[in-house]
């Protein structure tokens, strides 16, 4: 079994071994194509929600921002970049259902990378079906548009924007998976930010993994990745018993896979490329956005919610970013923007 640091050492050693053998890409692809049921992922997600504030606060920050905009809207259109299983949206659907005067129509455009194999859009489409069923049970008018392709190839017309709807672009922690100018001259990060700016949404909600291991020099990258993941594994060791199956799933199928990619893969195959929130601030400002001030009510409510969690969790703000972390190390940051 091992404690958190021993487990972390195991995954990092696997990554180094794969890198030295030149088999990092092959092993990583084998890992991500290994089937993991949505049920198992949901159980792990619920465990994280109960024990750790990061996802809870992120969803609350995003959903409260959207609810503030949706107060009198007839249609709300959310473009969710990196939707995965869409676990954030049932909470919003419930809130919209209880809106005074009745719910607006909710449109979600779910964007994610294609699955390997013959059904590239399968996961995104399945997410849409689950959300449609959920919305129906709460009597919220709902429409879903699934897009499974390289994000930088998405065109304005693919997003099916309608006049008069409240438009929200939401990306929580997935921009790290886009390549940057160190790999491709025309940086997919900047291409996609330019698309968002052209959309001119009512708000662009950006959550970033605050990691400094998107660097070309391997030793620096390894060190920064070790700092980042040691903090997360230490957190899991402190708050969740070692033998809990869902914790092992988080460590192996999420954090372990990410670390493997960051350590063992190079070039376009390395998709774990987080930048610090300060680097993202420069990039987003350069793309022509202006940052919105942190909502005082949201900040107050999130700070209040933090009090029920382990005392080692931290919440702070800096330069209009809401920061979350563990034992003094900032792991995640949230901000809102306008074009």
C-alpha positions in Angstrom: 0.0 0.0 0.0 2.6 2.6 1.1 1.9 6.1 2.4 1.3 9.1 0.2 5.0 10.0 -0.4 5.8 6.3 -1.2 3.0 6.2 -3.7 4.1 9.4 -5.3 7.7 8.1 -5.5 6.3 5.0 -7.3 4.6 7.0 -10.0 7.5 9.3 -10.5 9.9 6.3 -10.7 7.6 4.8 -13.3 7.7 8.0 -15.3 11.5 8.2 -15.1 11.8 4.6 -16.2 9.5 5.1 -19.1 11.4 8.2 -20.1 14.8 6.5 -20.0 13.4 3.5 -22.0 11.9 5.9 -24.6 8.5 4.3 -24.0 6.7 7.2 -22.2 4.2 8.0 -25.0 3.4 4.3 -25.5 2.8 3.7 -21.8 0.8 6.9 -21.3 -1.5 6.1 -24.2 -2.0 2.6 -22.8 -3.0 4.2 -19.4 -5.5 6.7 -20.8 -7.2 4.2 -23.0 -7.7 1.8 -20.1 -11.4 1.8 -19.4 -12.5 3.6 -16.3 -16.3 3.7 -15.6 -18.1 7.0 -15.1 -19.5 5.4 -11.9 -16.0 4.9 -10.5 -15.0 8.4 -11.5 -18.2 9.8 -9.9 -17.5 8.0 -6.6 -13.9 9.4 -6.6 -15.3 12.8 -7.4 -17.8 12.6 -4.5 -15.0 11.6 -2.2 -13.0 14.7 -3.3 -16.0 16.9 -2.8 -16.5 15.7 0.7 -12.9 15.8 1.8 -11.3 18.6 -0.2 -12.6 22.1 -1.1 -10.8 22.6 -4.4 -13.5 21.3 -6.7 -16.4 22.4 -4.5 -15.1 26.0 -4.4 -14.3 26.0 -8.1 -17.8 24.9 -9.0 -19.3 27.3 -6.6 -17.2 30.2 -7.9 -18.2 29.4 -11.5 -21.9 28.6 -10.9 -22.4 31.6 -8.7 -20.9 33.8 -11.3 -23.2 32.3 -13.9 -26.3 32.6 -11.6 -25.6 36.3 -11.1 -25.7 36.8 -14.9 -28.7 34.5 -15.4 -31.0 36.3 -13.0 -33.3 37.7 -15.7 -32.0 35.8 -18.8 -34.3 33.8 -21.0 -31.5 31.6 -22.3 -28.1 30.9 -20.9 -25.4 29.4 -23.1 -22.4 27.9 -21.5 -19.4 26.9 -23.6 -17.5 24.4 -21.3 -14.0 23.9 -22.5 -12.7 20.5 -21.3 -16.1 19.3 -20.1 -15.0 15.7 -19.3 -18.0 14.2 -17.4 -19.7 17.5 -16.7 -19.9 17.0 -13.0 -20.1 20.7 -12.4 -23.4 21.3 -14.1 -26.1 19.3 -12.0 -25.6 21.8 -9.2 -26.2 24.7 -11.6 -29.3 23.0 -13.1 -30.7 22.7 -9.6 -30.1 26.4 -8.9 -31.7 27.4 -12.2 -34.7 25.2 -11.5 -35.4 27.2 -8.4 -35.0 30.6 -10.0 -37.9 32.9 -9.1 -40.1 33.1 -12.2 -38.9 29.8 -13.5 -35.7 28.6 -15.1 -34.2 29.9 -18.3 -33.4 27.6 -21.2 -29.9 26.2 -20.6 -27.7 25.5 -23.6 -24.3 23.8 -23.0 -21.7 23.3 -25.7 -19.3 20.7 -24.3 -15.9 20.8 -25.9 -13.2 18.1 -25.3 -10.5 16.2 -27.0 -11.6 13.3 -29.1 -11.4 9.8 -27.6 -9.1 7.4 -29.4 -10.9 4.8 -31.4 -13.9 4.7 -33.6 -16.2 6.9 -31.5 -14.2 10.1 -30.8 -17.2 12.0 -29.4 -18.6 9.2 -27.2 -17.7 10.6 -23.8 -18.8 14.1 -24.6 -22.1 12.8 -26.1 -22.7 10.6 -23.1 -22.1 13.6 -20.8 -24.7 15.5 -22.8 -27.2 12.6 -22.4 -26.7 12.5 -18.6 -27.1 16.2 -18.3 -30.2 16.2 -20.5 -31.8 13.6 -18.3 -30.9 15.5 -15.2 -32.3 18.8 -16.6 -35.5 17.0 -17.6 -36.0 15.8 -14.0 -35.7 19.4 -12.8 -37.9 20.7 -15.7 -35.1 22.9 -17.0 -35.3 23.4 -20.8 -32.0 22.0 -22.1 -29.9 21.7 -25.3 -26.5 20.1 -25.6 -24.0 20.5 -28.4 -21.0 18.1 -28.4 -17.7 19.0 -29.9 -14.9 16.5 -29.8 -11.8 17.7 -31.7 -8.6 19.6 -31.3 -9.7 22.8 -29.6 -7.7 25.1 -31.8 -9.6 23.8 -34.8 -13.0 24.8 -33.4 -14.6 27.5 -35.5 -17.0 30.3 -34.4 -19.9 28.6 -36.4 -19.4 25.3 -34.5 -20.5 27.0 -31.3 -24.0 27.9 -32.6 -24.3 31.2 -30.8 -27.8 32.7 -30.7 -28.6 36.4 -30.4 -29.8 37.6 -27.1 -28.6 34.7 -25.0 -26.3 35.2 -22.0 -23.0 33.7 -23.1 -20.5 32.2 -20.7 -17.2 30.6 -21.5 -16.1 28.3 -18.7 -12.7 26.5 -18.5 -11.8 25.0 -15.2 -8.2 23.7 -15.2 -8.1 22.3 -18.7 -6.2 25.0 -20.6 -3.1 23.2 -19.3 -3.7 20.5 -21.9 -3.3 22.8 -24.8 0.1 23.1 -26.5 1.9 26.4 -26.5 4.5 28.3 -28.6 7.4 26.1 -27.4 5.9 23.3 -29.5 3.9 25.0 -32.2 4.7 28.4 -33.7 1.0 29.4 -33.8 0.3 28.6 -30.2 -3.0 26.7 -29.7 -3.5 28.6 -26.4 -3.4 31.9 -28.1 -5.5 30.7 -31.0 -8.2 29.5 -28.6 -8.1 32.7 -26.5 -8.5 34.7 -29.7 -11.6 32.6 -30.5 -13.1 33.3 -27.1 -12.4 37.1 -27.5 -14.2 37.1 -30.8 -17.2 35.4 -29.1 -17.3 38.4 -26.7 -18.9 36.4 -23.9 -20.6 38.0 -21.0 -18.0 36.4 -18.9 -15.0 34.1 -19.4 -14.3 32.0 -16.3 -10.8 30.7 -16.1 -9.5 28.2 -13.6 -5.8 27.3 -13.8 -3.6 24.6 -12.2 -0.9 26.7 -10.6 2.1 24.6 -11.7 5.5 25.7 -13.0 6.3 22.5 -14.8 5.6 23.6 -18.4 9.3 24.2 -19.1 11.5 22.6 -21.7 14.4 21.8 -19.4 13.7 18.4 -17.9 15.4 18.9 -14.5 13.4 22.1 -13.8 10.2 20.4 -15.0 10.8 17.4 -12.8 11.5 19.5 -9.7 8.4 21.7 -10.2 6.2 18.6 -10.9 7.5 17.0 -7.8 6.7 20.1 -5.7 3.1 20.2 -7.2 2.3 16.5 -6.8 3.9 16.1 -3.5 1.6 18.7 -2.1 -1.5 16.9 -3.6 -0.4 13.5 -2.4 0.4 14.9 1.1 -3.1 16.3 1.1 -4.7 13.0 0.2 -2.5 11.2 2.9 -3.7 13.7 5.5 -7.5 13.7 4.8 -8.3 10.2 3.3 -7.4 6.8 4.7 -4.9 4.9 2.6 -7.0 1.9 2.0 -10.0 3.8 0.5 -10.4 2.5 -3.1 -11.5 5.9 -4.5 -8.3 7.5 -3.1 -6.2 5.0 -4.9 -8.2 5.7 -8.1 -7.5 9.4 -7.8 -3.8 8.7 -7.2 -3.4 6.2 -10.0 -5.9 7.2 -12.7 -5.7 10.9 -12.4 -2.6 12.2 -10.6 -0.4 9.3 -11.5 -1.3 9.6 -15.2 -0.7 13.3 -15.2 2.7 12.9 -13.6 3.6 10.1 -16.1 2.8 12.4 -19.0 4.7 15.4 -17.6 7.8 13.3 -16.9 7.9 10.7 -19.6 6.5 12.5 -22.7 7.9 15.2 -24.9 6.8 17.5 -27.7 3.2 17.3 -28.8 2.7 14.1 -26.7 3.3 16.1 -23.5 -0.1 17.5 -22.7 0.4 18.3 -19.0 1.6 21.8 -19.4 0.3 24.0 -16.6 1.5 27.6 -16.1 1.3 29.7 -13.0 -1.7 32.0 -12.6 0.7 35.0 -13.0 1.8 33.6 -16.4 -1.8 33.1 -17.4 -2.7 36.6 -16.4 0.0 38.0 -18.7 -1.2 35.7 -21.6 -4.9 36.5 -21.2 -4.3 40.3 -20.9 -2.1 40.1 -24.0 -4.9 38.3 -25.9 -7.1 41.5 -25.3 -9.2 40.6 -22.3 -9.7 42.8 -19.2 -9.8 41.1 -15.8 -12.9 41.5 -13.7 -12.6 42.3 -10.0 -13.3 39.4 -7.6 -16.9 39.4 -6.5 -16.8 40.3 -2.8 -19.9 38.2 -2.0 -18.4 35.2 -3.7 -15.1 35.7 -1.9 -16.9 36.0 1.4 -19.0 32.9 0.8 -16.1 30.8 -0.4 -14.0 31.8 2.6 -16.9 30.7 4.9 -17.2 27.4 3.1 -13.5 26.7 3.6 -13.9 26.7 7.4 -15.4 23.2 7.4 -12.3 21.6 5.8 -8.9 20.6 7.2 -7.0 23.6 8.7 -4.1 23.0 6.2 -6.2 24.1 3.3 -5.7 27.7 2.3 -7.7 30.3 0.5 -6.5 33.7 -0.5 -6.7 36.2 -3.3 -4.0 38.0 -5.3 -4.4 40.3 -8.3 -8.1 39.5 -8.6 -7.5 35.7 -8.6 -9.1 33.4 -6.0 -6.3 31.1 -4.8 -6.6 27.7 -3.2 -3.8 25.5 -1.9 -2.4 23.2 0.8 0.1 24.0 3.5 1.2 27.3 1.9 1.5 26.0 -1.6 -1.0 27.5 -4.1 -2.4 24.7 -6.3 -5.4 26.3 -8.1 -6.4 29.8 -9.1 -9.7 31.2 -10.5 -10.5 34.5 -12.2 -13.1 36.1 -14.5 -12.6 38.1 -17.7 -14.3 40.2 -20.3 -13.2 40.7 -23.9 
